[in-house]
Amino acid sequence: MTFEFRPRMVRCMNNSRRSAKLSDIANIRQGHPFRGAITAFPDGPVRVIQLKNLSASGVHDPCDLLRTRLHPRKAPDWVQEGDVLLAARGAHPLAVLLCNPPADTVCSPHLYVIRVSDHERIMPAFLAWQLNQEGAQEYLRRQSAGSRQQSLRKAAIEELRVQLPPLLLQQRIVSIARAAQLEKLHCEQMIAARHQEVARYAAHILDERPG
């Protein structure tokens, strides 16, 4: 998701700029500590969110989530509404706001779960948006370690500084960003429909035989 500030909004943010380490405003943990590959059970009571389930628009259809069974010694850390999921691996550490997750759902160890603890200073939706902006993305990419596959360390995520503009401005930014995302999705759907129309027309023309 991308967003361009208007000059008036830039001045407002600059006049009230505040920042904090991410660990000061949120709790950060890795996903459920599965040992090895996650075993799929079609009738399993637990759903698992994996890297492949994330996209710029959020988590894919919950019906597509892998189902499994857990036998932990203590109750699992289920994900919650408003959690921010951050990809722990890969060149693009995508952040996604979790909305209406199914009950009894966990994340794979390749995801970090960021849960805002100071709601008076930052909105979860604004945090997810900010983590996807170039400044935060550049920091996270620099902090990635590993020669074969980049991997983010929890300590590096905790040290990330985030901006804390007034909540009203955060809400305005989130609303505009969501509108832009919906507009982008609508445009992509229109383009896909037009390509299908052209393909059908081409197939009809090219399949015709000369009389």
ZAMARTOR-94682 format. One record per atom (N, C-alpha, C): residue number from 1; x, y, z; atom name. Coordinates in Angstrom, 2 decimals, always signed. Layout:
% residues N
   bakol        px        py        pz   lumdren
     NUM         X         Y         Z        CA
...
//
This chain:
% residues 211
   bakol        px        py        pz   lumdren
       1     +0.84     -1.18     +0.00         N
       1     +0.00     +0.00     +0.00        CA
       1     +0.88     +1.24     +0.00         C
       2     +0.67     +2.16     -0.89         N
       2     +1.46     +3.37     -0.97        CA
       2     +0.59     +4.58     -0.68         C
       3     +1.22     +5.68     -0.30         N
       3     +0.46     +6.86     +0.07        CA
       3     +1.35     +8.08     -0.06         C
       4     +0.80     +9.18     -0.55         N
       4     +1.55    +10.41     -0.68        CA
       4     +0.92    +11.47     +0.21         C
       5     +1.72    +12.07     +1.08         N
       5     +1.20    +13.10     +1.95        CA
       5     +0.90    +14.37     +1.18         C
       6     -0.16    +15.05     +1.54         N
       6     -0.41    +16.38     +1.03        CA
       6     +0.40    +17.37     +1.86         C
       7     +0.82    +18.52     +1.30         N
       7     +1.66    +19.47     +2.04        CA
       7     +1.08    +19.85     +3.39         C
       8     -0.24    +20.08     +3.47         N
       8     -0.84    +20.47     +4.73        CA
       8     -0.66    +19.38     +5.77         C
       9     -0.80    +18.11     +5.34         N
       9     -0.64    +17.00     +6.27        CA
       9     +0.80    +16.87     +6.74         C
      10     +1.76    +17.17     +5.83         N
      10     +3.18    +17.12     +6.21        CA
      10     +3.48    +18.13     +7.29         C
      11     +2.95    +19.36     +7.12         N
      11     +3.19    +20.40     +8.12        CA
      11     +2.60    +19.99     +9.46         C
      12     +1.40    +19.42     +9.43         N
      12     +0.75    +19.00    +10.67        CA
      12     +1.56    +17.95    +11.39         C
      13     +2.07    +16.97    +10.64         N
      13     +2.86    +15.90    +11.25        CA
      13     +4.17    +16.45    +11.79         C
      14     +4.83    +17.33    +11.04         N
      14     +6.10    +17.87    +11.48        CA
      14     +5.95    +18.70    +12.74         C
      15     +4.82    +19.42    +12.86         N
      15     +4.62    +20.27    +14.02        CA
      15     +4.36    +19.48    +15.29         C
      16     +3.90    +18.25    +15.13         N
      16     +3.55    +17.45    +16.31        CA
      16     +4.32    +16.13    +16.32         C
      17     +5.51    +16.15    +15.73         N
      17     +6.26    +14.89    +15.58        CA
      17     +6.65    +14.33    +16.94         C
      18     +6.33    +13.08    +17.11         N
      18     +6.77    +12.31    +18.25        CA
      18     +7.14    +10.94    +17.73         C
      19     +8.01    +10.27    +18.44         N
      19     +8.41     +8.94    +18.01        CA
      19     +8.71     +8.08    +19.23         C
      20     +8.77     +6.78    +18.99         N
      20     +9.07     +5.84    +20.07        CA
      20     +9.61     +4.56    +19.46         C
      21    +10.35     +3.82    +20.26         N
      21    +10.76     +2.49    +19.81        CA
      21     +9.51     +1.61    +19.75         C
      22     +9.51     +0.71    +18.81         N
      22     +8.34     -0.15    +18.65        CA
      22     +8.07     -0.95    +19.92         C
      23     +9.12     -1.36    +20.60         N
      23     +8.94     -2.15    +21.83        CA
      23     +8.31     -1.35    +22.96         C
      24     +8.31     -0.01    +22.85         N
      24     +7.71     +0.83    +23.89        CA
      24     +6.19     +0.96    +23.72         C
      25     +5.68     +0.65    +22.54         N
      25     +4.26     +0.83    +22.29        CA
      25     +3.56     -0.46    +21.88         C
      26     +4.34     -1.56    +21.75         N
      26     +3.74     -2.82    +21.30        CA
      26     +4.51     -4.01    +21.85         C
      27     +3.82     -5.13    +21.96         N
      27     +4.45     -6.39    +22.32        CA
      27     +4.73     -7.18    +21.04         C
      28     +5.90     -7.78    +20.96         N
      28     +6.33     -8.46    +19.74        CA
      28     +6.71     -9.90    +20.08         C
      29     +6.19    -10.82    +19.30         N
      29     +6.55    -12.23    +19.50        CA
      29     +6.51    -12.94    +18.15         C
      30     +7.21    -14.05    +18.08         N
      30     +7.14    -14.87    +16.89        CA
      30     +5.92    -15.77    +16.94         C
      31     +5.57    -16.33    +15.78         N
      31     +4.42    -17.22    +15.71        CA
      31     +4.64    -18.49    +16.50         C
      32     +3.67    -19.38    +16.41         N
      32     +3.72    -20.63    +17.20        CA
      32     +4.98    -21.43    +16.85         C
      33     +5.66    -21.96    +17.86         N
      33     +6.93    -22.69    +17.62        CA
      33     +6.72    -24.12    +17.11         C
      34     +6.24    -24.23    +15.88         N
      34     +6.10    -25.57    +15.30        CA
      34     +7.48    -26.19    +15.13         C
      35     +7.57    -27.47    +15.31         N
      35     +8.82    -28.20    +15.11        CA
      35     +8.76    -28.88    +13.74         C
      36     +9.52    -28.35    +12.81         N
      36     +9.53    -28.91    +11.47        CA
      36     +8.30    -28.49    +10.68         C
      37     +7.96    -29.30     +9.69         N
      37     +6.82    -29.00     +8.82        CA
      37     +5.52    -29.08     +9.61         C
      38     +4.57    -28.23     +9.24         N
      38     +3.26    -28.23     +9.89        CA
      38     +2.39    -29.32     +9.26         C
      39     +1.90    -30.20    +10.08         N
      39     +1.07    -31.31     +9.58        CA
      39     -0.35    -30.83     +9.36         C
      40     -0.86    -31.08     +8.16         N
      40     -2.22    -30.66     +7.82        CA
      40     -3.23    -31.73     +8.20         C
      41     -4.33    -31.31     +8.83         N
      41     -5.47    -32.16     +9.13        CA
      41     -6.72    -31.44     +8.63         C
      42     -7.38    -31.97     +7.61         N
      42     -8.55    -31.28     +7.06        CA
      42     -9.60    -30.91     +8.10         C
      43     -9.73    -31.74     +9.14         N
      43    -10.73    -31.46    +10.18        CA
      43    -10.09    -30.89    +11.44         C
      44     -8.86    -30.42    +11.32         N
      44     -8.16    -29.88    +12.49        CA
      44     -8.85    -28.65    +13.05         C
      45     -8.86    -28.49    +14.38         N
      45     -9.55    -27.36    +15.00        CA
      45     -8.75    -26.06    +14.97         C
      46     -7.48    -26.13    +14.60         N
      46     -6.61    -24.96    +14.63        CA
      46     -6.27    -24.52    +13.20         C
      47     -6.36    -23.22    +12.95         N
      47     -5.95    -22.66    +11.66        CA
      47     -4.59    -22.01    +11.81         C
      48     -3.80    -22.04    +10.73         N
      48     -2.45    -21.48    +10.76        CA
      48     -2.28    -20.46     +9.64         C
      49     -1.87    -19.24    +10.00         N
      49     -1.56    -18.21     +9.01        CA
      49     -0.08    -18.34     +8.66         C
      50     +0.21    -18.50     +7.37         N
      50     +1.58    -18.64     +6.90        CA
      50     +1.94    -17.48     +5.98         C
      51     +3.22    -17.38     +5.65         N
      51     +3.68    -16.29     +4.77        CA
      51     +2.87    -16.24     +3.49         C
      52     +2.57    -17.39     +2.91         N
      52     +1.87    -17.43     +1.63        CA
      52     +0.44    -16.91     +1.72         C
      53     -0.08    -16.78     +2.94         N
      53     -1.45    -16.29     +3.12        CA
      53     -1.54    -14.77     +3.16         C
      54     -0.38    -14.09     +3.16         N
      54     -0.37    -12.63     +3.25        CA
      54     -0.31    -11.99     +1.88         C
      55     -0.98    -10.84     +1.77         N
      55     -0.89    -10.02     +0.56        CA
      55     -1.00     -8.57     +0.98         C
      56     -0.80     -7.66     +0.04         N
      56     -0.86     -6.23     +0.36        CA
      56     -2.23     -5.83     +0.89         C
      57     -3.27     -6.58     +0.54         N
      57     -4.62     -6.25     +0.98        CA
      57     -5.00     -6.95     +2.28         C
      58     -4.12     -7.78     +2.83         N
      58     -4.39     -8.44     +4.09        CA
      58     -4.19     -9.94     +4.01         C
      59     -4.88    -10.68     +4.90         N
      59     -4.81    -12.14     +4.91        CA
      59     -5.88    -12.67     +3.96         C
      60     -5.51    -13.66     +3.16         N
      60     -6.45    -14.25     +2.22        CA
      60     -7.63    -14.90     +2.95         C
      61     -8.55    -15.41     +2.20         N
      61     -9.75    -16.06     +2.73        CA
      61     -9.38    -17.06     +3.83         C
      62     -9.97    -16.90     +5.03         N
      62     -9.67    -17.84     +6.12        CA
      62     -9.92    -19.29     +5.76         C
      63    -10.82    -19.52     +4.80         N
      63    -11.10    -20.90     +4.39        CA
      63     -9.88    -21.55     +3.74         C
      64     -8.94    -20.72     +3.26         N
      64     -7.74    -21.25     +2.61        CA
      64     -6.62    -21.55     +3.60         C
      65     -6.81    -21.18     +4.86         N
      65     -5.76    -21.40     +5.85        CA
      65     -5.60    -22.88     +6.15         C
      66     -4.36    -23.29     +6.33         N
      66     -4.09    -24.68     +6.70        CA
      66     -4.70    -24.97     +8.06         C
      67     -5.26    -26.16     +8.19         N
      67     -5.84    -26.60     +9.47        CA
      67     -4.94    -27.70    +10.04         C
      68     -4.78    -27.66    +11.35         N
      68     -3.92    -28.63    +12.00        CA
      68     -4.41    -28.90    +13.42         C
      69     -3.63    -29.67    +14.15         N
      69     -3.92    -29.96    +15.56        CA
      69     -2.70    -29.61    +16.38         C
      70     -2.92    -29.13    +17.58         N
      70     -1.83    -28.77    +18.48        CA
      70     -1.96    -29.57    +19.77         C
      71     -0.81    -29.89    +20.33         N
      71     -0.79    -30.56    +21.64        CA
      71     +0.23    -29.84    +22.53         C
      72     +0.01    -28.55    +22.78         N
      72     +0.98    -27.78    +23.57        CA
      72     +0.85    -28.05    +25.07         C
      73     +1.93    -27.75    +25.78         N
      73     +1.91    -27.91    +27.24        CA
      73     +1.12    -26.79    +27.89         C
      74     +1.05    -25.63    +27.21         N
      74     +0.25    -24.52    +27.71        CA
      74     -0.62    -24.01    +26.57         C
      75     -1.59    -23.18    +26.91         N
      75     -2.51    -22.66    +25.90        CA
      75     -1.74    -21.87    +24.84         C
      76     -2.03    -22.09    +23.57         N
      76     -1.33    -21.36    +22.50        CA
      76     -1.64    -19.86    +22.56         C
      77     -0.77    -19.08    +21.97         N
      77     -1.01    -17.64    +21.84        CA
      77     -1.81    -17.40    +20.58         C
      78     -3.14    -17.37    +20.70         N
      78     -3.98    -17.15    +19.54        CA
      78     -3.84    -15.71    +19.04         C
      79     -3.94    -15.53    +17.74         N
      79     -3.92    -14.17    +17.20        CA
      79     -5.25    -13.50    +17.53         C
      80     -5.24    -12.16    +17.50         N
      80     -6.43    -11.39    +17.86        CA
      80     -6.71    -10.31    +16.82         C
      81     -7.94     -9.83    +16.85         N
      81     -8.31     -8.68    +16.04        CA
      81     -7.38     -7.51    +16.35         C
      82     -6.84     -6.87    +15.32         N
      82     -5.97     -5.73    +15.52        CA
      82     -4.50     -6.07    +15.62         C
      83     -4.15     -7.35    +15.64         N
      83     -2.73     -7.71    +15.62        CA
      83     -2.14     -7.32    +14.26         C
      84     -0.87     -6.95    +14.28         N
      84     -0.15     -6.65    +13.04        CA
      84     +0.82     -7.80    +12.80         C
      85     +0.71     -8.44    +11.65         N
      85     +1.59     -9.54    +11.29        CA
      85     +2.71     -9.01    +10.40         C
      86     +3.94     -9.40    +10.71         N
      86     +5.11     -8.94     +9.97        CA
      86     +5.90    -10.14     +9.48         C
      87     +6.17    -10.18     +8.19         N
      87     +6.96    -11.28     +7.62        CA
      87     +8.37    -11.26     +8.18         C
      88     +8.81    -12.38     +8.71         N
      88    +10.13    -12.47     +9.31        CA
      88    +11.19    -12.86     +8.30         C
      89    +10.77    -13.31     +7.13         N
      89    +11.72    -13.75     +6.11        CA
      89    +11.39    -13.11     +4.77         C
      90    +12.41    -13.06     +3.91         N
      90    +12.20    -12.53     +2.57        CA
      90    +12.72    -11.11     +2.43         C
      91    +12.84    -10.68     +1.18         N
      91    +13.38     -9.36     +0.88        CA
      91    +12.38     -8.25     +1.13         C
      92    +11.10     -8.61     +1.25         N
      92    +10.06     -7.61     +1.46        CA
      92     +9.30     -7.93     +2.74         C
      93     +9.68     -7.32     +3.89         N
      93     +9.03     -7.61     +5.16        CA
      93     +7.63     -6.99     +5.25         C
      94     +6.67     -7.61     +4.58         N
      94     +5.31     -7.10     +4.51        CA
      94     +4.65     -7.10     +5.88         C
      95     +3.92     -6.03     +6.18         N
      95     +3.13     -5.92     +7.42        CA
      95     +1.66     -5.90     +7.05         C
      96     +0.85     -6.65     +7.80         N
      96     -0.58     -6.79     +7.51        CA
      96     -1.37     -6.64     +8.79         C
      97     -2.45     -5.85     +8.73         N
      97     -3.35     -5.73     +9.87        CA
      97     -4.33     -6.90     +9.85         C
      98     -4.49     -7.56    +10.98         N
      98     -5.37     -8.72    +11.08        CA
      98     -6.78     -8.27    +11.46         C
      99     -7.74     -8.60    +10.60         N
      99     -9.13     -8.23    +10.83        CA
      99    -10.01     -9.47    +10.86         C
     100    -10.82     -9.58    +11.89         N
     100    -11.77    -10.68    +12.04        CA
     100    -11.13    -12.07    +11.85         C
     101    -10.08    -12.38    +12.56         N
     101     -9.47    -13.72    +12.40        CA
     101    -10.39    -14.79    +12.97         C
     102    -10.36    -15.99    +12.40         N
     102    -11.17    -17.09    +12.96        CA
     102    -10.68    -17.42    +14.37         C
     103    -11.55    -18.00    +15.15         N
     103    -11.14    -18.44    +16.49        CA
     103    -10.09    -19.54    +16.36         C
     104     -9.26    -19.65    +17.38         N
     104     -8.24    -20.71    +17.45        CA
     104     -7.32    -20.67    +16.23         C
     105     -6.73    -19.51    +16.01         N
     105     -5.79    -19.33    +14.89        CA
     105     -4.44    -18.89    +15.42         C
     106     -3.38    -19.49    +14.89         N
     106     -2.02    -19.11    +15.24        CA
     106     -1.27    -18.73    +13.97         C
     107     -0.05    -18.24    +14.14         N
     107     +0.81    -17.92    +13.01        CA
     107     +1.98    -18.89    +12.96         C
     108     +2.55    -19.04    +11.79         N
     108     +3.75    -19.86    +11.66        CA
     108     +4.93    -19.10    +12.27         C
     109     +6.03    -19.78    +12.56         N
     109     +7.20    -19.10    +13.15        CA
     109     +7.84    -18.09    +12.21         C
     110     +7.47    -18.09    +10.94         N
     110     +8.04    -17.16     +9.97        CA
     110     +7.33    -15.81     +9.98         C
     111     +6.44    -15.62    +10.95         N
     111     +5.74    -14.36    +11.10        CA
     111     +5.91    -13.85    +12.52         C
     112     +6.03    -12.52    +12.64         N
     112     +6.00    -11.87    +13.95        CA
     112     +4.59    -11.35    +14.19         C
     113     +4.13    -11.47    +15.42         N
     113     +2.85    -10.91    +15.82        CA
     113     +3.13     -9.67    +16.67         C
     114     +2.69     -8.52    +16.19         N
     114     +2.91     -7.25    +16.89        CA
     114     +1.56     -6.78    +17.43         C
     115     +1.46     -6.67    +18.73         N
     115     +0.20     -6.28    +19.38        CA
     115     +0.39     -4.94    +20.10         C
     116     -0.33     -3.94    +19.66         N
     116     -0.21     -2.60    +20.24        CA
     116     -0.61     -2.64    +21.71         C
     117     +0.23     -2.05    +22.54         N
     117     -0.05     -1.99    +23.98        CA
     117     -0.41     -0.58    +24.44         C
     118     -0.12     +0.41    +23.60         N
     118     -0.41     +1.81    +23.95        CA
     118     -1.36     +2.39    +22.91         C
     119     -2.64     +2.12    +23.09         N
     119     -3.64     +2.57    +22.12        CA
     119     -3.90     +4.07    +22.19         C
     120     -3.41     +4.72    +23.22         N
     120     -3.58     +6.16    +23.32        CA
     120     -2.59     +6.91    +22.43         C
     121     -1.58     +6.20    +21.92         N
     121     -0.55     +6.86    +21.12        CA
     121     -0.52     +6.39    +19.67         C
     122     -1.01     +5.17    +19.41         N
     122     -0.96     +4.68    +18.03        CA
     122     -2.08     +3.69    +17.76         C
     123     -2.61     +3.76    +16.54         N
     123     -3.63     +2.81    +16.08        CA
     123     -2.96     +1.63    +15.40         C
     124     -3.43     +0.42    +15.63         N
     124     -2.85     -0.74    +14.93        CA
     124     -2.84     -0.58    +13.41         C
     125     -3.92     -0.04    +12.85         N
     125     -3.99     +0.14    +11.40        CA
     125     -2.92     +1.12    +10.92         C
     126     -2.67     +2.16    +11.69         N
     126     -1.64     +3.13    +11.31        CA
     126     -0.25     +2.51    +11.44         C
     127     -0.05     +1.68    +12.46         N
     127     +1.23     +1.01    +12.62        CA
     127     +1.50     +0.10    +11.43         C
     128     +0.50     -0.68    +11.01         N
     128     +0.68     -1.56     +9.85        CA
     128     +1.01     -0.75     +8.61         C
     129     +0.30     +0.36     +8.43         N
     129     +0.57     +1.23     +7.27        CA
     129     +1.99     +1.77     +7.32         C
     130     +2.42     +2.24     +8.49         N
     130     +3.75     +2.83     +8.62        CA
     130     +4.86     +1.80     +8.39         C
     131     +4.65     +0.57     +8.85         N
     131     +5.66     -0.46     +8.66        CA
     131     +5.88     -0.80     +7.19         C
     132     +4.88     -0.50     +6.36         N
     132     +5.01     -0.78     +4.93        CA
     132     +5.58     +0.40     +4.13         C
     133     +5.84     +1.52     +4.81         N
     133     +6.39     +2.67     +4.11        CA
     133     +7.91     +2.52     +3.95         C
     134     +8.46     +3.29     +3.02         N
     134     +9.84     +3.08     +2.62        CA
     134    +10.84     +3.22     +3.76         C
     135    +10.63     +4.19     +4.66         N
     135    +11.57     +4.38     +5.76        CA
     135    +11.70     +3.14     +6.63         C
     136    +10.56     +2.60     +7.08         N
     136    +10.58     +1.39     +7.91        CA
     136    +11.07     +0.19     +7.11         C
     137    +10.63     +0.09     +5.86         N
     137    +11.05     -1.04     +5.03        CA
     137    +12.57     -1.05     +4.82         C
     138    +13.14     +0.12     +4.59         N
     138    +14.59     +0.20     +4.40        CA
     138    +15.32     -0.23     +5.66         C
     139    +14.84     +0.22     +6.82         N
     139    +15.46     -0.18     +8.09        CA
     139    +15.38     -1.70     +8.26         C
     140    +14.21     -2.28     +8.03         N
     140    +14.03     -3.72     +8.22        CA
     140    +14.89     -4.52     +7.26         C
     141    +15.01     -4.05     +6.02         N
     141    +15.86     -4.76     +5.05        CA
     141    +17.32     -4.72     +5.47         C
     142    +17.75     -3.57     +6.00         N
     142    +19.14     -3.46     +6.45        CA
     142    +19.42     -4.39     +7.61         C
     143    +18.43     -4.59     +8.45         N
     143    +18.61     -5.40     +9.64        CA
     143    +18.49     -6.90     +9.37         C
     144    +18.02     -7.25     +8.20         N
     144    +17.86     -8.66     +7.86        CA
     144    +19.22     -9.35     +7.86         C
     145    +19.24    -10.57     +8.34         N
     145    +20.49    -11.32     +8.40        CA
     145    +20.32    -12.64     +7.68         C
     146    +21.43    -13.21     +7.22         N
     146    +21.37    -14.51     +6.56        CA
     146    +21.78    -14.39     +5.12         C
     147    +22.68    -15.21     +4.68         N
     147    +23.19    -15.12     +3.31        CA
     147    +22.24    -15.76     +2.31         C
     148    +21.65    -16.89     +2.65         N
     148    +20.77    -17.57     +1.71        CA
     148    +19.36    -17.01     +1.75         C
     149    +18.85    -16.77     +2.93         N
     149    +17.50    -16.27     +3.07        CA
     149    +17.47    -15.23     +4.17         C
     150    +17.04    -14.02     +3.81         N
     150    +17.02    -12.94     +4.79        CA
     150    +16.06    -13.26     +5.92         C
     151    +16.47    -12.92     +7.14         N
     151    +15.63    -13.20     +8.30        CA
     151    +15.77    -12.06     +9.30         C
     152    +14.64    -11.59     +9.80         N
     152    +14.62    -10.48    +10.75        CA
     152    +14.74    -11.00    +12.18         C
     153    +15.57    -10.31    +12.96         N
     153    +15.71    -10.64    +14.37        CA
     153    +14.71     -9.82    +15.18         C
     154    +14.19    -10.41    +16.22         N
     154    +13.22     -9.72    +17.07        CA
     154    +13.83     -8.46    +17.66         C
     155    +15.08     -8.52    +18.08         N
     155    +15.73     -7.36    +18.69        CA
     155    +15.77     -6.17    +17.73         C
     156    +15.98     -6.45    +16.45         N
     156    +16.03     -5.36    +15.46        CA
     156    +14.65     -4.73    +15.30         C
     157    +13.61     -5.55    +15.31         N
     157    +12.25     -5.02    +15.18        CA
     157    +11.91     -4.17    +16.39         C
     158    +12.31     -4.61    +17.56         N
     158    +12.02     -3.85    +18.79        CA
     158    +12.64     -2.46    +18.76         C
     159    +13.79     -2.31    +18.10         N
     159    +14.50     -1.04    +18.08        CA
     159    +13.97     -0.08    +17.02         C
     160    +13.11     -0.54    +16.14         N
     160    +12.57     +0.32    +15.09        CA
     160    +11.81     +1.49    +15.70         C
     161    +12.13     +2.70    +15.27         N
     161    +11.43     +3.88    +15.76        CA
     161    +10.25     +4.18    +14.83         C
     162     +9.11     +4.40    +15.44         N
     162     +7.90     +4.71    +14.69        CA
     162     +7.41     +6.10    +15.06         C
     163     +6.80     +6.76    +14.10         N
     163     +6.27     +8.10    +14.32        CA
     163     +4.88     +8.01    +14.96         C
     164     +4.58     +8.98    +15.84         N
     164     +3.33     +8.97    +16.59        CA
     164     +2.60    +10.30    +16.42         C
     165     +2.06    +10.56    +15.24         N
     165     +1.26    +11.78    +15.07        CA
     165     -0.03    +11.67    +15.87         C
     166     -0.79    +12.75    +16.00         N
     166     -2.07    +12.69    +16.73        CA
     166     -2.98    +11.63    +16.14         C
     167     -3.82    +11.05    +16.99         N
     167     -4.68     +9.96    +16.55        CA
     167     -5.63    +10.38    +15.43         C
     168     -6.09    +11.62    +15.46         N
     168     -6.99    +12.08    +14.40        CA
     168     -6.27    +12.06    +13.04         C
     169     -5.01    +12.44    +13.04         N
     169     -4.24    +12.41    +11.80        CA
     169     -3.98    +10.97    +11.38         C
     170     -3.70    +10.11    +12.36         N
     170     -3.52     +8.69    +12.03        CA
     170     -4.77     +8.13    +11.35         C
     171     -5.95     +8.46    +11.91         N
     171     -7.20     +7.97    +11.33        CA
     171     -7.39     +8.49     +9.91         C
     172     -7.04     +9.74     +9.69         N
     172     -7.19    +10.32     +8.36        CA
     172     -6.28     +9.61     +7.36         C
     173     -5.05     +9.36     +7.75         N
     173     -4.10     +8.68     +6.87        CA
     173     -4.59     +7.28     +6.54         C
     174     -5.06     +6.55     +7.56         N
     174     -5.55     +5.19     +7.35        CA
     174     -6.74     +5.19     +6.41         C
     175     -7.66     +6.14     +6.58         N
     175     -8.85     +6.20     +5.74        CA
     175     -8.48     +6.46     +4.28         C
     176     -7.55     +7.39     +4.04         N
     176     -7.14     +7.69     +2.67        CA
     176     -6.40     +6.50     +2.07         C
     177     -5.55     +5.85     +2.87         N
     177     -4.79     +4.70     +2.37        CA
     177     -5.74     +3.56     +2.00         C
     178     -6.76     +3.33     +2.82         N
     178     -7.73     +2.27     +2.52        CA
     178     -8.49     +2.59     +1.24         C
     179     -8.88     +3.85     +1.07         N
     179     -9.58     +4.25     -0.14        CA
     179     -8.70     +4.02     -1.37         C
     180     -7.41     +4.34     -1.24         N
     180     -6.48     +4.14     -2.35        CA
     180     -6.34     +2.65     -2.67         C
     181     -6.31     +1.81     -1.63         N
     181     -6.19     +0.37     -1.84        CA
     181     -7.42     -0.19     -2.55         C
     182     -8.59     +0.27     -2.14         N
     182     -9.83     -0.18     -2.79        CA
     182     -9.88     +0.27     -4.24         C
     183     -9.44     +1.50     -4.50         N
     183     -9.41     +2.01     -5.87        CA
     183     -8.45     +1.18     -6.73         C
     184     -7.30     +0.83     -6.16         N
     184     -6.35     +0.01     -6.89        CA
     184     -6.94     -1.36     -7.22         C
     185     -7.63     -1.96     -6.23         N
     185     -8.24     -3.27     -6.43        CA
     185     -9.31     -3.21     -7.52         C
     186    -10.10     -2.14     -7.50         N
     186    -11.15     -1.97     -8.50        CA
     186    -10.55     -1.84     -9.89         C
     187     -9.47     -1.07    -10.01         N
     187     -8.81     -0.90    -11.30        CA
     187     -8.24     -2.23    -11.81         C
     188     -7.65     -3.00    -10.91         N
     188     -7.10     -4.30    -11.30        CA
     188     -8.20     -5.24    -11.78         C
     189     -9.35     -5.19    -11.12         N
     189    -10.46     -6.03    -11.54        CA
     189    -10.98     -5.62    -12.91         C
     190    -11.04     -4.32    -13.16         N
     190    -11.49     -3.83    -14.46        CA
     190    -10.52     -4.23    -15.56         C
     191     -9.23     -4.14    -15.29         N
     191     -8.21     -4.53    -16.28        CA
     191     -8.31     -6.02    -16.58         C
     192     -8.47     -6.83    -15.53         N
     192     -8.58     -8.28    -15.73        CA
     192     -9.82     -8.61    -16.56         C
     193    -10.93     -7.93    -16.28         N
     193    -12.16     -8.18    -17.04        CA
     193    -11.99     -7.80    -18.50         C
     194    -11.30     -6.68    -18.74         N
     194    -11.08     -6.25    -20.13        CA
     194    -10.18     -7.23    -20.88         C
     195     -9.15     -7.76    -20.22         N
     195     -8.28     -8.75    -20.85        CA
     195     -9.07    -10.01    -21.22         C
     196     -9.97    -10.42    -20.34         N
     196    -10.79    -11.60    -20.63        CA
     196    -11.70    -11.33    -21.82         C
     197    -12.26    -10.12    -21.90         N
     197    -13.13     -9.76    -23.01        CA
     197    -12.36     -9.80    -24.33         C
     198    -11.14     -9.23    -24.32         N
     198    -10.31     -9.22    -25.53        CA
     198     -9.93    -10.64    -25.92         C
     199     -9.62    -11.48    -24.94         N
     199     -9.24    -12.87    -25.22        CA
     199    -10.41    -13.63    -25.86         C
     200    -11.62    -13.42    -25.35         N
     200    -12.78    -14.09    -25.93        CA
     200    -13.02    -13.62    -27.36         C
     201    -12.88    -12.33    -27.58         N
     201    -13.09    -11.76    -28.91        CA
     201    -12.05    -12.30    -29.89         C
     202    -10.78    -12.36    -29.41         N
     202     -9.71    -12.86    -30.27        CA
     202     -9.94    -14.33    -30.63         C
     203    -10.35    -15.12    -29.62         N
     203    -10.61    -16.53    -29.87        CA
     203    -11.71    -16.70    -30.89         C
     204    -12.75    -15.86    -30.81         N
     204    -13.86    -15.95    -31.77        CA
     204    -13.40    -15.61    -33.18         C
     205    -12.59    -14.55    -33.31         N
     205    -12.11    -14.12    -34.64        CA
     205    -11.15    -15.14    -35.23         C
     206    -10.20    -15.59    -34.41         N
     206     -9.15    -16.49    -34.92        CA
     206     -9.67    -17.89    -35.19         C
     207    -10.77    -18.27    -34.55         N
     207    -11.31    -19.60    -34.77        CA
     207    -12.19    -19.67    -36.01         C
     208    -12.52    -18.51    -36.57         N
     208    -13.36    -18.52    -37.77        CA
     208    -12.59    -19.11    -38.95         C
     209    -13.28    -19.89    -39.74         N
     209    -12.67    -20.51    -40.93        CA
     209    -13.12    -19.74    -42.17         C
     210    -12.17    -19.52    -43.12         N
     210    -12.57    -18.83    -44.34        CA
     210    -13.60    -19.62    -45.13         C
     211    -14.63    -18.93    -45.69         N
     211    -15.68    -19.62    -46.42        CA
     211    -15.26    -20.07    -47.80         C
//
